Amino acid sequence: MRRIFVVLVFIGSHLCAQNTSFNSQRIRADFVGTIDLAQDTNKASAFIYPTGAPKPGGNSYQDFLAKQKKKQNFINFPTTTNSSKTLSTPQPLKGFGTSLFRLTPSGSPYDYTGGIPNDNAMAISKDGILCAAVNSTFWAMDIHSGELIMPGPIGITSLRQMAGGNSFENYYDPKLTYDPIQDRFILVFLKDNDAANSRIIVCFSSTNNPADPWHVYRLTGNPLNNNRWTDFPAISLSKNGLVITANLIIPGVSWQVGFDGSVIWHLDKYSGYSGGDINATVYTQISHQGKFTRNLHAVRGYNNIADKLYFLSNRNFDLKNDTIFLIELQENPNDTTINTTALVSNIPYGVPPNGKQEDTDTSDASKGLQTNDGRVLGAIQKDDWIQFVSTTAHGNNDNAGIYHGFISNASSHNAKIRGRIVHHPERDYGYPNIAWTGIHTSQIQCLIGFNYTSTAGHPGVGAVQLGNDTTFSEPIDLKSGTTYVDRHSDSYERWGDYFAIQNMYDSEGRLKPSEVWMSGFYGDGPQQNRTYIAQVFSQDTLVTLHPNGGLLYPNPIVDGRLLTVQFNLETEQTIRAELYNSKGQFVQHLTGRKLPVGPAELLIDMNGLAQGAYIVRLTGDSGFTKVEKVVKF
C-alpha cells in the first residue's frame, strides 16, 4: 500500500454572523494512503478492544450525568396525550433482517459480539451491498447472495486495518454513509482520546465495492493545538462535500470546564473519492450569545444529500428545557456566516432515565442501560421543514421516551417548532434515528427506529411510523432480545451510542419510496450485546402518484368511449375543468371541486361533441395547471 503524509495548515480567521461567533481554518488532510485490504488476507487476524469504549464527554462528564439522572423526576414534566398510539397510521412492515455475524474456520456463520458499546453504523448501496461497523470492526455483505464480501477468512475487518494503523492505536465511534449519486461509501471514525494522538479517520471507497481499496485520510482531533481531543462524531453529505460534527474535550478537568465547543468539518468528497488532496474547512469555537453550542448534530438531506448546511443542538444535560437551537452555515468565498435561531418548543425535553433490564437495580437511577443525555441523535431536512429525534424524560411514567420535533419554515425568520413524545407504559426507548418515507413530494411521513428494553422483557430493536396526518402508528418489534445484557460486573451497561438508519435507492440512485434500513442493539445469550440490521417498509396511507404526471387516454377518442385525464396534486385545492376548441375558444365548463393531495382523474363524456380537436384545461386555486389536447373522431 502506498503512504503519503502531507500536513499543511492555513491561518484561520475569527468571524461573526448576527448572534453566532466562530473561528474558521483551512486545513489539508493528512493522506494516509490507498489501503488495499486484500493484501492482508494471508495474515492472521486479531481484534483487541476494551469492554468500555471512551464515554461521550469523558469520565468527568459521565459522573455529572449520573448525578443528573438521580435528580431527574418525570413528574416535573407535563403529561402528553397518547399520540404515540393511533389507528389512523398503519404499522410499518419488516422485510429482510440479519444479525452481524462472522464466519467460523469451517465457513459457518456465527453471531458476532464486538466491544462495548454497540456504536452501530450502517450503509447500503443501490446494488444491495450492505456495510456495517460496530465498535472497532467493519463488515460487508451482499444481501442478494447472503455472502460476506470483505477480504479475509472471517468476513470482518478491523478499523485499525481500514486506517492503516498500528496495533497500539485505539479506533472507535464509527459512522457510515452512502452517496447515491456517486455510488460510493464513506466511513468515519475516531483514533485515541488524548490531545497528542486524537485523530478523525476518513475513508472513501474507491469503487462501489467495499472490498476494493479505500482512500484514507487523517484529520487532527486537536485543530486549535491546545490540549483537546475529539469526541462523538456525526456525519452527513452535502452536494459537494462530507460534513463531520464533533465535540472538543479538555482532558483531566471537571465537566463544567471540560467542554471546549463543537466543531464542524466540511471536506471535498470528490477529492476523497479520487484519492486526491483534500482541503478541509473546520469551524471551531462556535458560540451563541457568548456560550458554546453543544453537541451540534448535522441535519441530513431527506435523500441523504443536504441542500443546505443545517445543524441542531439543545441543552442536552438539563433536567428540563424547551429550547432547540437551529444553526445554519452558509459558506461563501468572502463572507461565510453561521447563524443560530433559538426555538421554543411546546413540549419540554430533559435528561432521560436509563433503560431498565430484568437485572437492573431500579432503586439507583444511574444503573441500567445507559441512555446518555438528551442530545439530538438524528435529523432530516426536506423542502422547508426539519424533523429530528432524541431520547428524553416525559410526564407519563418514569421510562425513557422518544422526543420527536418538527421545525416548519426552517429557512425563514418565522421558523417554529412543535414537539411530541413517543412513549410506552412498560418499555424504555433509547437512541432513536429518523428517515423520510413519503411517496409524494409534499408528504412529511417518516420512519423512526430505536432500541427498547424493559424489566419484563429483553433489549431489542423497534420502529414506529409517523403518518402524513401527523399521528404515530403502533410500534413494531424488528428484533426481540433473548436475554438481558450483562458485560460489566454491576448493573451499569452501555446501550450503544448510535442507531443507524438509511433510505434505499433504485438503480438510478433515486430514493425508493417507503424502504428504510436500520441497525440497532439487542440482547442475546450469554448476556451479550449484538447488532441487528433490518429492512423496514412504511405503509403509505395515500395512493401512489400517476407516473410522469399522468396520462390522457384514449387519444384519439371515438363515440362510446370516455376520455380519462390523469393528474397529481401536491397541495389540496379546488380544481376547475374547462373545454376549448382547437382555436383556443371557450366551449364549456366541465366540472369542478376541491381535491386532496395526491393522484386524481377527470372523466369526460364527449359523445355529444362534433368531430375535431379540443383542448382540456385544468386549473387550481393554488397554482395547479394542466393542458391536454385530444382529437375526437
C-alpha positions as CSV (number, residue, x, y, z in Angstrom):
1,M,0.0,0.0,0.0
2,R,1.3,3.5,-0.7
3,R,1.5,6.0,2.0
4,I,1.9,9.7,1.7
5,F,1.9,12.1,4.6
6,V,1.1,15.8,3.9
7,V,0.4,18.4,6.6
8,L,-0.5,21.9,5.5
9,V,-2.4,24.3,7.8
10,F,-3.6,27.7,6.7
11,I,-4.1,30.6,9.0
12,G,-7.7,30.9,10.2
13,S,-9.9,33.8,11.0
14,H,-12.5,34.8,13.6
15,L,-15.9,35.5,12.1
16,C,-19.3,36.6,13.5
17,A,-22.8,36.4,12.0
18,Q,-25.5,38.1,14.0
19,N,-25.5,36.3,17.4
20,T,-23.1,33.5,16.4
21,S,-19.3,33.7,16.6
22,F,-16.8,31.2,15.3
23,N,-13.3,30.5,14.1
24,S,-12.5,29.2,10.7
25,Q,-9.4,27.4,9.4
26,R,-8.4,25.8,6.1
27,I,-6.6,22.5,6.7
28,R,-5.2,20.0,4.2
29,A,-6.0,16.5,5.4
30,D,-3.1,14.0,6.0
31,F,-3.3,11.4,3.2
32,V,-2.5,8.1,4.8
33,G,-2.7,6.2,1.5
34,T,-4.8,3.9,-0.6
35,I,-5.4,0.9,1.6
36,D,-5.8,-2.4,-0.1
37,L,-7.4,-4.8,2.4
38,A,-6.8,-7.8,0.2
39,Q,-3.1,-7.6,0.9
40,D,-3.6,-8.8,4.4
41,T,-5.7,-11.9,3.6
42,N,-2.8,-14.3,4.2
43,K,-2.1,-12.9,7.6
44,A,-3.6,-13.8,10.9
45,S,-6.5,-11.6,12.0
46,A,-6.7,-10.3,15.6
47,F,-9.0,-7.9,17.3
48,I,-8.4,-6.3,20.7
49,Y,-10.8,-3.8,22.3
50,P,-11.7,-2.5,25.7
51,T,-15.1,-3.6,27.2
52,G,-15.7,0.1,27.7
53,A,-15.0,2.5,24.8
54,P,-14.5,6.1,25.6
55,K,-17.7,7.6,27.1
56,P,-19.2,10.6,25.3
57,G,-17.7,13.7,27.0
58,G,-15.3,11.7,29.1
59,N,-15.5,10.3,32.6
60,S,-16.0,13.5,34.5
61,Y,-18.9,14.4,32.3
62,Q,-20.4,10.9,32.8
63,D,-20.1,11.3,36.6
64,F,-22.1,14.6,36.4
65,L,-24.6,12.9,34.1
66,A,-25.2,10.1,36.6
67,K,-25.9,12.7,39.3
68,Q,-28.4,14.4,36.9
69,K,-30.2,11.1,36.4
70,K,-30.7,10.7,40.1
71,K,-32.2,14.2,40.3
72,Q,-34.5,13.7,37.4
73,N,-38.2,13.3,38.3
74,F,-40.6,12.6,35.5
75,I,-43.4,14.1,37.5
76,N,-41.9,17.5,36.6
77,F,-42.9,17.1,33.0
78,P,-46.5,17.7,31.8
79,T,-48.3,14.5,30.7
80,T,-48.8,14.2,27.0
81,T,-51.7,12.9,25.0
82,N,-51.2,9.4,23.9
83,S,-50.4,10.4,20.3
84,S,-48.0,7.5,20.0
85,K,-50.9,5.1,19.6
86,T,-53.4,5.6,16.9
87,L,-55.4,3.6,14.4
88,S,-55.1,6.2,11.6
89,T,-51.5,5.4,10.7
90,P,-50.7,1.8,9.8
91,Q,-47.7,0.0,11.4
92,P,-44.5,-0.4,9.3
93,L,-43.6,-3.8,7.9
94,K,-40.4,-5.7,8.4
95,G,-38.6,-7.2,5.4
96,F,-35.1,-8.7,5.3
97,G,-33.2,-8.9,8.6
98,T,-29.8,-10.1,9.7
99,S,-27.6,-10.0,12.8
100,L,-24.0,-9.0,12.4
101,F,-22.1,-12.3,12.0
102,R,-18.6,-13.6,11.2
103,L,-17.5,-16.9,9.6
104,T,-16.0,-19.8,11.6
105,P,-13.0,-21.7,10.1
106,S,-15.5,-24.1,8.6
107,G,-17.3,-21.2,6.9
108,S,-20.4,-21.3,9.0
109,P,-22.0,-18.0,10.2
110,Y,-21.6,-17.2,13.9
111,D,-23.2,-14.1,15.6
112,Y,-20.5,-11.6,16.3
113,T,-20.2,-9.6,19.5
114,G,-17.8,-6.7,19.4
115,G,-16.7,-4.4,22.1
116,I,-18.8,-2.2,24.3
117,P,-20.9,-0.3,23.4
118,N,-22.6,-1.1,20.1
119,D,-21.6,2.0,18.1
120,N,-23.9,0.9,15.3
121,A,-23.2,2.3,11.9
122,M,-24.7,1.1,8.6
123,A,-25.0,2.0,4.9
124,I,-26.4,0.1,1.9
125,S,-25.8,0.7,-1.8
126,K,-28.4,0.7,-4.6
127,D,-26.9,-2.7,-5.7
128,G,-27.6,-4.2,-2.3
129,I,-24.1,-4.1,-0.7
130,L,-24.7,-3.7,3.0
131,C,-21.9,-2.3,5.1
132,A,-21.9,-2.0,8.9
133,A,-19.4,-1.0,11.6
134,V,-19.7,-1.7,15.3
135,N,-17.2,-0.5,17.8
136,S,-13.8,-1.4,16.2
137,T,-14.8,-3.6,13.3
138,F,-16.1,-3.2,9.7
139,W,-18.3,-5.7,7.9
140,A,-20.0,-6.0,4.5
141,M,-22.5,-8.4,2.9
142,D,-24.2,-8.8,-0.5
143,I,-27.9,-9.0,0.5
144,H,-28.8,-10.8,-2.7
145,S,-26.4,-13.7,-2.2
146,G,-26.0,-13.5,1.6
147,E,-22.2,-13.7,1.2
148,L,-19.8,-11.7,3.3
149,I,-17.5,-9.8,0.9
150,M,-14.7,-8.3,2.9
151,P,-11.3,-9.8,2.3
152,G,-10.1,-12.4,4.8
153,P,-11.3,-15.7,6.2
154,I,-13.8,-14.4,8.7
155,G,-15.5,-11.6,6.8
156,I,-14.7,-8.9,9.3
157,T,-12.0,-6.2,9.0
158,S,-10.8,-4.1,12.0
159,L,-10.9,-0.3,11.9
160,R,-7.2,-0.5,12.5
161,Q,-6.8,-2.2,9.2
162,M,-9.1,0.3,7.5
163,A,-7.0,3.2,8.9
164,G,-3.6,1.6,8.0
165,G,-2.8,2.0,11.7
166,N,-0.6,0.0,14.2
167,S,-1.7,-2.4,16.9
168,F,-1.3,0.1,19.8
169,E,-3.7,2.7,18.4
170,N,-7.4,2.8,19.6
171,Y,-10.1,3.2,17.0
172,Y,-13.7,3.6,17.8
173,D,-17.0,5.5,17.2
174,P,-17.5,4.6,13.5
175,K,-20.0,6.4,11.3
176,L,-21.0,5.2,7.8
177,T,-22.8,6.9,4.9
178,Y,-23.6,6.1,1.2
179,D,-23.6,8.6,-1.6
180,P,-26.3,7.6,-4.0
181,I,-25.2,10.0,-6.7
182,Q,-21.6,8.9,-6.8
183,D,-22.3,5.3,-5.7
184,R,-19.6,5.3,-3.0
185,F,-19.3,4.6,0.7
186,I,-17.7,6.8,3.3
187,L,-16.5,5.6,6.7
188,V,-15.5,8.0,9.5
189,F,-14.2,7.0,12.9
190,L,-12.0,8.3,15.8
191,K,-8.5,7.4,16.9
192,D,-7.4,7.7,20.5
193,N,-8.8,10.0,23.1
194,D,-5.9,12.2,24.2
195,A,-4.8,15.5,22.8
196,A,-1.5,14.3,21.3
197,N,-2.9,11.4,19.3
198,S,-6.6,12.3,18.7
199,R,-7.5,12.0,15.0
200,I,-10.6,11.7,12.8
201,I,-10.1,9.0,10.2
202,V,-12.0,9.4,7.0
203,C,-12.1,6.6,4.5
204,F,-13.6,7.0,0.9
205,S,-14.3,3.8,-1.1
206,S,-12.6,3.9,-4.5
207,T,-15.4,1.9,-6.1
208,N,-18.9,0.8,-5.1
209,N,-17.4,-2.4,-3.8
210,P,-16.1,-2.1,-0.2
211,A,-13.7,-5.0,-0.8
212,D,-11.8,-2.8,-3.2
213,P,-9.1,-0.3,-2.0
214,W,-10.1,2.7,0.1
215,H,-8.6,6.2,0.1
216,V,-7.8,7.0,3.7
217,Y,-7.2,10.4,5.4
218,R,-6.5,11.7,8.9
219,L,-7.8,15.0,10.4
220,T,-6.4,16.4,13.6
221,G,-8.5,15.8,16.6
222,N,-7.0,18.9,18.2
223,P,-7.5,21.6,15.5
224,L,-6.6,24.5,17.7
225,N,-3.5,22.8,19.0
226,N,-4.5,23.5,22.6
227,N,-4.7,20.2,24.5
228,R,-8.1,18.9,23.2
229,W,-9.4,15.6,21.9
230,T,-12.3,14.9,19.5
231,D,-15.4,13.1,20.7
232,F,-18.8,11.9,19.4
233,P,-18.7,12.3,15.6
234,A,-21.8,12.7,13.4
235,I,-21.7,12.9,9.6
236,S,-23.8,14.0,6.6
237,L,-23.4,14.7,2.9
238,S,-23.8,18.0,1.1
239,K,-23.9,18.4,-2.6
240,N,-20.1,18.8,-2.8
241,G,-18.8,17.6,0.5
242,L,-18.7,15.5,3.6
243,V,-19.8,17.2,6.8
244,I,-18.4,16.0,10.2
245,T,-19.5,17.4,13.6
246,A,-17.8,16.5,16.8
247,N,-17.0,17.9,20.3
248,L,-13.7,19.1,21.7
249,I,-12.9,17.8,25.1
250,I,-10.4,19.1,27.6
251,P,-8.8,16.1,29.4
252,G,-8.5,15.7,33.2
253,V,-10.9,18.5,34.3
254,S,-14.4,18.8,35.6
255,W,-17.4,18.6,33.3
256,Q,-18.1,22.3,33.9
257,V,-14.9,23.4,32.1
258,G,-14.2,20.2,30.1
259,F,-16.2,21.1,27.0
260,D,-14.5,23.4,24.5
261,G,-17.2,23.7,21.9
262,S,-18.5,21.7,19.0
263,V,-16.7,21.7,15.6
264,I,-17.8,21.4,12.0
265,W,-15.6,19.9,9.3
266,H,-16.5,20.3,5.6
267,L,-14.4,18.2,3.2
268,D,-14.4,18.0,-0.6
269,K,-15.8,14.5,-1.1
270,Y,-14.9,14.3,-4.8
271,S,-11.2,14.6,-4.0
272,G,-11.7,11.8,-1.5
273,Y,-13.3,9.5,-4.0
274,S,-10.4,10.0,-6.4
275,G,-7.7,9.8,-3.7
276,G,-6.5,13.4,-4.3
277,D,-5.5,16.2,-1.9
278,I,-8.4,17.2,0.4
279,N,-8.7,20.8,1.5
280,A,-11.0,20.9,4.5
281,T,-12.5,23.7,6.4
282,V,-13.0,23.4,10.1
283,Y,-15.2,25.7,12.1
284,T,-14.5,25.9,15.9
285,Q,-15.4,28.0,18.9
286,I,-19.0,28.2,17.7
287,S,-20.8,30.4,20.3
288,H,-24.3,31.6,20.7
289,Q,-24.7,34.7,22.9
290,G,-21.3,34.1,24.3
291,K,-21.8,30.4,25.2
292,F,-20.5,27.3,23.3
293,T,-23.2,25.4,21.3
294,R,-23.0,21.8,22.5
295,N,-23.3,18.6,20.5
296,L,-24.0,20.1,17.1
297,H,-25.8,17.4,15.0
298,A,-25.7,17.7,11.2
299,V,-29.1,17.6,9.5
300,R,-29.2,15.0,6.7
301,G,-31.0,15.6,3.4
302,Y,-34.1,13.5,3.0
303,N,-32.4,11.7,0.2
304,N,-29.0,11.7,2.1
305,I,-27.8,14.8,0.2
306,A,-28.4,18.1,2.1
307,D,-29.4,21.2,0.1
308,K,-28.4,23.5,3.0
309,L,-26.0,23.1,5.9
310,Y,-28.3,22.9,8.9
311,F,-27.3,21.7,12.4
312,L,-29.3,21.2,15.6
313,S,-28.4,21.5,19.3
314,N,-30.2,21.6,22.6
315,R,-29.4,21.8,26.3
316,N,-28.7,18.1,26.4
317,F,-28.0,17.6,30.1
318,D,-30.7,19.9,31.6
319,L,-33.3,18.2,33.7
320,K,-36.0,20.1,31.8
321,N,-35.8,22.5,28.9
322,D,-37.8,23.6,25.9
323,T,-35.1,25.3,23.7
324,I,-33.9,23.9,20.4
325,F,-31.1,25.7,18.6
326,L,-31.3,25.8,14.8
327,I,-27.9,26.6,13.2
328,E,-27.4,27.4,9.5
329,L,-23.9,27.6,7.9
330,Q,-23.6,29.5,4.7
331,E,-20.3,29.1,3.0
332,N,-19.2,31.8,0.7
333,P,-15.6,32.7,-0.5
334,N,-15.6,36.1,1.2
335,D,-18.5,36.0,3.6
336,T,-19.1,32.7,5.4
337,T,-21.8,33.0,8.1
338,I,-23.2,30.9,10.9
339,N,-26.5,31.9,12.3
340,T,-28.3,30.5,15.3
341,T,-32.0,30.7,16.0
342,A,-33.3,29.7,19.4
343,L,-36.7,28.0,19.1
344,V,-39.1,27.3,22.0
345,S,-41.0,24.0,21.8
346,N,-44.5,23.4,23.1
347,I,-43.3,20.3,25.0
348,P,-40.1,20.2,27.1
349,Y,-37.4,17.6,26.9
350,G,-34.9,16.5,29.6
351,V,-32.2,14.1,30.6
352,P,-33.7,10.6,30.1
353,P,-33.8,7.8,32.6
354,N,-31.6,4.8,31.9
355,G,-33.1,1.7,30.2
356,K,-34.2,-0.9,32.7
357,Q,-33.4,-4.7,32.3
358,E,-34.6,-7.6,34.5
359,D,-31.3,-7.4,36.5
360,T,-31.3,-3.6,36.8
361,D,-31.3,-2.1,40.4
362,T,-34.2,0.2,39.8
363,S,-33.5,2.0,43.2
364,D,-30.4,3.5,41.6
365,A,-31.1,5.8,38.6
366,S,-27.5,5.6,37.5
367,K,-27.8,1.8,36.8
368,G,-29.3,0.0,33.8
369,L,-28.6,0.5,30.1
370,Q,-27.1,4.0,29.6
371,T,-29.2,6.4,27.6
372,N,-26.6,9.1,27.9
373,D,-28.2,12.6,27.8
374,G,-30.9,14.3,25.8
375,R,-28.8,15.4,22.8
376,V,-30.2,15.3,19.2
377,L,-29.5,11.9,17.7
378,G,-31.0,12.1,14.2
379,A,-32.3,14.8,11.9
380,I,-33.5,15.2,8.3
381,Q,-34.4,18.1,6.1
382,K,-36.9,18.4,3.2
383,D,-38.3,21.4,1.5
384,D,-38.6,23.9,4.3
385,W,-39.1,21.5,7.2
386,I,-36.7,19.6,9.6
387,Q,-37.6,16.6,11.7
388,F,-35.4,15.3,14.5
389,V,-35.4,12.8,17.4
390,S,-33.7,12.4,20.7
391,T,-34.2,10.4,24.0
392,T,-36.0,12.2,26.8
393,A,-37.8,12.0,30.1
394,H,-41.5,12.7,29.9
395,G,-44.5,13.1,32.2
396,N,-46.4,9.9,31.6
397,N,-44.2,7.5,33.5
398,D,-40.6,7.0,34.6
399,N,-39.5,5.4,31.4
400,A,-37.3,6.9,28.7
401,G,-39.2,8.0,25.6
402,I,-38.5,9.5,22.1
403,Y,-38.7,13.2,21.6
404,H,-39.9,14.0,18.0
405,G,-39.5,17.6,16.9
406,F,-40.9,19.2,13.7
407,I,-39.5,22.6,12.6
408,S,-41.5,24.4,10.0
409,N,-40.4,27.4,7.9
410,A,-36.8,26.4,8.8
411,S,-35.2,28.9,6.3
412,S,-37.3,31.9,7.3
413,H,-37.4,34.3,10.3
414,N,-40.7,32.7,11.2
415,A,-39.3,29.2,12.0
416,K,-41.5,27.3,14.5
417,I,-41.1,24.0,16.4
418,R,-43.6,21.5,17.7
419,G,-42.6,18.5,19.7
420,R,-44.3,15.3,20.7
421,I,-43.2,12.2,22.6
422,V,-43.4,8.6,21.7
423,H,-43.6,6.6,24.9
424,H,-44.6,3.1,26.2
425,P,-46.2,2.2,29.5
426,E,-43.6,-0.6,30.2
427,R,-40.7,-0.1,27.9
428,D,-37.8,2.4,27.8
429,Y,-36.9,3.7,24.3
430,G,-33.4,4.9,23.5
431,Y,-31.1,6.0,20.7
432,P,-33.7,6.9,18.0
433,N,-33.0,7.9,14.4
434,I,-35.3,9.0,11.6
435,A,-35.7,8.7,7.8
436,W,-38.2,10.2,5.3
437,T,-40.5,7.6,3.7
438,G,-43.0,9.6,1.7
439,I,-44.1,8.6,-1.8
440,H,-45.4,12.1,-2.7
441,T,-43.1,15.1,-2.5
442,S,-45.3,17.0,-0.2
443,Q,-45.5,14.3,2.5
444,I,-43.9,14.5,5.9
445,Q,-44.2,10.8,6.5
446,C,-41.2,9.2,8.3
447,L,-40.0,6.0,10.0
448,I,-38.3,6.2,13.4
449,G,-36.1,3.3,14.5
450,F,-34.9,2.9,18.1
451,N,-33.7,0.5,20.8
452,Y,-36.1,-0.7,23.6
453,T,-35.8,-2.6,26.9
454,S,-37.9,-3.3,30.0
455,T,-37.7,-5.1,33.3
456,A,-40.2,-7.7,32.0
457,G,-38.5,-8.2,28.6
458,H,-35.1,-8.0,26.9
459,P,-33.3,-5.4,24.8
460,G,-34.5,-5.3,21.2
461,V,-34.9,-3.2,18.1
462,G,-38.1,-1.4,17.2
463,A,-39.7,1.0,14.7
464,V,-42.7,3.3,14.5
465,Q,-44.2,5.2,11.6
466,L,-45.2,8.9,11.5
467,G,-48.1,9.2,9.2
468,N,-48.7,12.1,6.8
469,D,-51.6,13.1,9.2
470,T,-49.0,13.6,11.9
471,T,-50.1,10.7,14.0
472,F,-47.9,7.8,15.1
473,S,-48.6,4.1,14.4
474,E,-48.3,1.3,16.9
475,P,-44.6,0.4,17.2
476,I,-43.4,-2.9,15.9
477,D,-40.6,-5.2,17.1
478,L,-37.9,-5.7,14.5
479,K,-35.7,-8.0,16.7
480,S,-36.7,-9.2,20.2
481,G,-33.8,-10.0,22.5
482,T,-33.5,-13.4,24.1
483,T,-31.8,-12.2,27.4
484,Y,-30.6,-9.2,29.2
485,V,-27.1,-7.8,28.6
486,D,-24.5,-8.2,31.3
487,R,-21.0,-7.3,30.2
488,H,-19.9,-5.4,33.3
489,S,-19.6,-6.6,36.9
490,D,-22.5,-4.5,38.2
491,S,-25.8,-3.3,36.6
492,Y,-24.2,-0.5,34.7
493,E,-24.3,-1.3,30.9
494,R,-23.6,0.6,27.7
495,W,-26.6,0.7,25.3
496,G,-24.8,1.9,22.2
497,D,-24.1,5.5,21.3
498,Y,-25.7,5.4,17.9
499,F,-28.6,3.9,15.9
500,A,-28.0,3.7,12.2
501,I,-30.7,4.4,9.5
502,Q,-30.7,4.9,5.8
503,N,-33.1,5.0,2.8
504,M,-32.8,2.6,-0.1
505,Y,-32.2,3.7,-3.7
506,D,-33.1,2.3,-7.1
507,S,-30.6,1.5,-9.9
508,E,-30.5,5.2,-10.9
509,G,-29.6,6.4,-7.4
510,R,-33.1,7.7,-6.8
511,L,-34.9,7.3,-3.4
512,K,-37.0,4.2,-3.2
513,P,-40.3,5.2,-1.6
514,S,-41.1,3.8,1.8
515,E,-38.0,1.5,2.1
516,V,-35.6,2.1,5.0
517,W,-32.7,0.1,6.6
518,M,-31.9,0.2,10.3
519,S,-29.2,-1.1,12.6
520,G,-29.8,-1.4,16.4
521,F,-29.0,-3.2,19.6
522,Y,-30.4,-6.4,21.1
523,G,-29.5,-8.9,23.9
524,D,-28.6,-12.5,23.1
525,G,-27.1,-15.3,25.1
526,P,-25.0,-15.5,27.1
527,Q,-25.9,-11.9,28.2
528,Q,-24.2,-10.4,25.1
529,N,-24.8,-7.2,23.2
530,R,-25.4,-7.8,19.5
531,T,-26.2,-5.8,16.3
532,Y,-29.3,-6.4,14.2
533,I,-29.9,-4.9,10.8
534,A,-33.5,-4.7,9.4
535,Q,-35.2,-3.7,6.2
536,V,-38.4,-1.8,7.1
537,F,-41.2,-0.6,4.9
538,S,-43.6,2.2,5.7
539,Q,-47.2,1.7,4.7
540,D,-48.3,4.8,2.8
541,T,-51.8,6.0,3.6
542,L,-52.0,7.7,0.2
543,V,-52.4,6.3,-3.3
544,T,-49.2,6.2,-5.5
545,L,-48.9,9.2,-7.8
546,H,-49.5,8.8,-11.5
547,P,-46.1,8.4,-13.2
548,N,-44.9,11.2,-15.4
549,G,-47.7,13.5,-14.2
550,G,-50.5,11.2,-15.6
551,L,-51.8,10.2,-19.0
552,L,-54.6,11.3,-21.3
553,Y,-56.4,8.3,-23.0
554,P,-57.7,7.1,-25.3
555,N,-56.4,9.7,-27.8
556,P,-57.9,9.9,-30.5
557,I,-61.3,9.1,-28.9
558,V,-64.4,7.8,-30.6
559,D,-68.1,7.8,-29.6
560,G,-68.9,5.2,-26.9
561,R,-65.7,5.8,-25.0
562,L,-64.9,8.0,-22.0
563,L,-61.8,10.3,-22.0
564,T,-59.6,9.9,-18.9
565,V,-57.2,12.7,-17.9
566,Q,-54.9,11.8,-15.0
567,F,-53.1,14.4,-12.9
568,N,-51.4,14.8,-9.5
569,L,-51.8,17.4,-6.8
570,E,-49.1,18.4,-4.4
571,T,-51.4,20.7,-2.4
572,E,-55.1,20.5,-1.5
573,Q,-57.0,22.9,-3.8
574,T,-60.2,23.5,-5.8
575,I,-59.8,22.3,-9.4
576,R,-61.8,23.6,-12.4
577,A,-62.0,21.7,-15.7
578,E,-62.9,23.6,-19.0
579,L,-63.1,22.7,-22.6
580,Y,-61.8,24.8,-25.5
581,N,-61.7,24.2,-29.3
582,S,-58.6,24.0,-31.4
583,K,-58.5,27.8,-31.8
584,G,-58.5,28.3,-28.1
585,Q,-62.1,29.5,-28.0
586,F,-64.1,28.6,-24.8
587,V,-66.6,25.7,-25.4
588,Q,-67.9,24.9,-21.9
589,H,-67.2,24.5,-18.2
590,L,-66.9,20.7,-17.5
591,T,-66.8,20.3,-13.7
592,G,-65.0,21.5,-10.6
593,R,-64.5,20.5,-6.9
594,K,-62.0,20.6,-4.1
595,L,-59.5,17.7,-4.2
596,P,-56.9,16.4,-1.6
597,V,-53.2,15.9,-2.1
598,G,-52.3,13.0,-4.4
599,P,-53.5,11.5,-7.7
600,A,-56.8,12.3,-9.3
601,E,-58.6,11.7,-12.6
602,L,-61.1,13.6,-14.8
603,L,-63.6,11.6,-16.9
604,I,-65.2,13.3,-19.9
605,D,-68.1,12.0,-22.0
606,M,-67.5,13.6,-25.4
607,N,-70.2,11.6,-27.3
608,G,-72.3,14.8,-27.9
609,L,-69.5,16.8,-29.4
610,A,-68.6,17.2,-33.1
611,Q,-65.5,15.7,-34.6
612,G,-62.3,17.7,-34.3
613,A,-59.5,18.8,-32.0
614,Y,-60.2,20.0,-28.4
615,I,-58.2,21.3,-25.5
616,V,-58.9,20.3,-21.9
617,R,-57.6,22.8,-19.4
618,L,-57.4,22.1,-15.6
619,T,-56.6,24.9,-13.2
620,G,-56.4,25.1,-9.4
621,D,-56.8,27.9,-7.0
622,S,-53.3,27.1,-5.6
623,G,-51.5,27.3,-8.9
624,F,-52.0,24.0,-10.5
625,T,-52.4,24.0,-14.3
626,K,-52.6,21.1,-16.8
627,V,-53.4,21.5,-20.5
628,E,-54.0,18.5,-22.8
629,K,-55.0,18.2,-26.5
630,V,-57.4,15.5,-27.6
631,V,-58.8,14.6,-31.1
632,K,-62.3,13.2,-31.5
633,F,-63.2,11.1,-34.4
